[in-house]
């Protein structure tokens, strides 16, 4: 990660293209992650707390790293 990327993370100014991770996964907001995974707010929180979802917090927002190819992984939802 370059120093410019670290600065953008620190200042919460990620661009749309930076939301796509190197391994074809996408950083989604809580609202979009819930829609893609077809889960409730509560279940999304439990997946995060259980360590089943990679996430990052920017200010008061959570972003989740969701695989772009298969967003409804059955093992993840258990």
Secondary structure, DSSP 8 states (H G I E B T S, - for coil): --HHHHHHHHTT---TGGGB-TTSEEEEEHHHHHHHHT--HHHHHHHHHTT-SEEEEETTEEEEEEESS-S--HHHH-
